[in-house]
Amino acid sequence: MEFAQVLGQVRGPLSVELWRLDEADRHRWEMLAARTGWAEVEWFDIPGAFAWRRYTPGLWEVTWQQTYDSGHLLDVRIVPPEHPVIWQRQLVDLLRELGRALEREVVLVDEGARVPLLRFEPDSDQVTVAPPPCPVVADRPAYPLCCPTMDRQFSHPDTLVGYNAKTDSYALSDGGTSRTDIGFCPWCGAALPPAR
């Protein structure tokens, strides 16, 4: 089965993030949670936030939070058990149930590898293997790099080091908007060209 092959390679916790939800969506989620065995967590103390938990096996947690810029966020986080085969069907069922209840696409992501694994498509009412992410073409220096590890940073879409061709400078990145300029290779220690 395709799902077993994809889920058998999981490197870290799994997550689903659904943004721009409203109060009607929250009501739909609460009805689904009550029907499918999620217990509300009483101690969750962030204002305007709620949490649910389920052990099926593995630890499954859902949080509902109000965000200031985009409505509400439903965040599902799943820590796989030692033997993932046990919960694969439950995972597929969860994606299908969430997608049907909230009438939207639901994508399951491997947090360790930062890649989508499975996707529920409301138009087809099917859970399928998610397509691989499109590679992002990164700026690359025109000169030879100091070591093979640094060179690999410019051949994969998800890297730690970014390059700015306008200033001929390098920076460490967390994959988001945070960047820290660097003057030396993190792997071999060679000095990098000074920024223009």
C-alpha positions in Angstrom: 0.0 0.0 0.0 1.3 3.5 -0.9 0.4 4.9 2.6 2.5 2.3 4.4 5.5 3.1 2.2 5.2 6.9 2.8 4.4 6.7 6.5 7.1 4.0 7.1 9.7 6.7 6.4 8.5 9.2 9.0 11.4 11.0 10.7 9.6 13.0 13.3 6.2 14.1 14.6 3.4 14.7 12.1 1.3 17.8 11.9 -1.7 19.3 10.2 -2.3 23.1 10.3 -5.6 24.5 9.2 -5.7 28.4 9.1 -8.4 30.9 8.6 -11.1 29.0 10.4 -14.1 30.6 12.1 -16.5 29.8 15.0 -18.7 27.6 12.7 -15.5 25.5 12.0 -14.8 25.3 15.7 -18.3 23.9 16.3 -17.8 21.4 13.5 -14.5 20.3 15.0 -16.0 20.0 18.5 -18.8 17.7 17.2 -16.2 15.6 15.3 -14.0 15.4 18.5 -16.9 14.3 20.6 -17.9 11.6 18.1 -14.4 10.2 17.6 -13.0 10.0 21.1 -11.0 13.2 21.7 -10.9 14.4 25.3 -10.7 18.1 26.0 -7.7 19.1 28.1 -8.7 21.2 31.0 -5.3 22.6 31.9 -4.8 24.4 28.6 -4.4 28.0 29.8 -3.7 30.2 26.8 -6.5 32.8 26.5 -8.8 31.9 23.6 -7.2 28.5 23.1 -8.5 25.0 23.6 -6.8 21.6 23.4 -7.9 18.0 22.9 -5.9 14.8 23.3 -6.2 11.2 22.2 -4.1 8.1 22.6 -4.7 5.7 19.7 -1.7 4.5 19.9 0.8 7.3 19.9 0.0 10.7 21.3 -2.4 12.9 19.3 -3.0 16.5 20.3 -5.2 19.2 18.8 -5.1 22.9 19.7 -7.5 25.6 18.6 -6.2 29.1 18.8 -7.4 32.5 17.7 -4.9 34.4 15.6 -4.8 38.1 15.1 -4.3 38.2 11.4 -6.0 35.1 10.0 -9.0 34.0 12.0 -8.5 30.7 13.9 -5.9 27.9 13.7 -6.6 24.2 14.2 -3.2 22.5 14.8 -3.0 18.7 15.0 0.2 17.2 16.2 0.8 13.4 16.2 3.8 11.7 17.9 4.1 8.3 16.2 4.3 5.1 18.3 7.2 2.7 17.9 5.3 0.6 15.4 3.7 3.0 12.9 1.7 0.3 11.0 -0.7 0.2 13.9 -2.0 3.8 13.4 -1.7 4.3 9.7 -5.4 3.6 9.0 -6.4 5.9 11.9 -4.3 8.6 10.4 -6.0 8.3 7.0 -9.4 8.3 8.7 -8.5 11.5 10.7 -7.5 13.4 7.5 -10.7 12.3 5.8 -12.9 13.2 8.9 -11.2 16.6 9.2 -11.5 17.4 5.6 -15.2 16.4 5.4 -16.1 18.2 8.6 -14.4 21.4 7.7 -14.9 21.1 3.9 -11.3 21.9 2.9 -8.0 20.3 1.9 -6.1 18.8 4.7 -2.3 18.1 4.4 -0.3 15.9 6.8 3.3 17.0 7.1 6.4 15.2 8.5 7.8 17.8 10.8 11.2 16.1 10.9 11.7 16.2 7.1 9.4 19.2 6.5 7.6 17.5 3.6 4.0 16.8 3.0 3.0 13.1 3.2 -0.7 12.7 2.7 -3.5 15.0 1.5 -7.3 14.9 1.7 -8.9 16.5 -1.4 -12.5 17.6 -0.8 -13.4 17.5 -4.5 -12.5 13.9 -4.9 -13.3 12.9 -1.2 -10.0 10.9 -1.3 -6.9 10.7 0.8 -3.8 10.4 -1.4 -0.1 10.6 -1.2 0.9 14.3 -1.3 3.0 15.3 -4.3 6.6 16.2 -3.5 7.3 19.9 -3.0 8.4 21.8 -6.0 12.2 22.5 -5.9 13.0 26.1 -5.2 15.8 27.5 -7.4 18.3 29.2 -5.0 20.9 31.8 -5.8 24.2 30.1 -6.3 27.7 31.6 -6.2 29.4 31.6 -9.6 32.8 30.6 -8.1 33.8 27.2 -6.6 32.8 26.6 -3.0 35.0 25.7 -0.1 33.8 22.1 0.6 31.3 19.5 -0.7 28.9 20.1 2.2 28.6 23.8 1.4 28.2 22.9 -2.3 25.2 20.6 -1.4 23.5 23.6 0.2 22.8 24.9 -3.3 21.4 21.7 -4.8 18.5 21.0 -2.4 15.4 23.1 -1.8 15.5 22.8 2.1 19.0 24.1 3.2 20.6 25.8 6.2 22.7 28.3 4.2 21.3 30.9 1.9 23.2 33.0 -0.6 22.4 36.6 -1.7 23.9 37.2 -5.2 23.5 41.0 -5.0 25.8 41.3 -1.9 27.8 38.1 -2.4 26.9 37.2 1.2 25.9 34.0 3.1 23.5 33.5 5.9 22.1 30.7 8.1 18.4 30.3 7.8 15.7 28.5 9.9 13.6 27.9 6.8 11.4 31.0 7.6 12.3 34.7 7.7 15.0 34.4 10.4 18.6 34.8 8.9 22.0 35.2 10.5 24.9 36.5 8.3 28.0 34.3 8.4 31.6 34.9 7.4 32.9 31.4 7.6 31.8 28.0 6.3 29.9 26.2 9.2 31.4 22.8 8.0 35.1 23.4 7.1 35.7 26.8 8.7 37.0 28.4 5.5 36.5 32.2 5.2 33.7 33.2 2.9 34.1 36.3 0.6 33.3 39.6 2.4 29.9 41.0 1.5 29.8 43.7 -1.1 
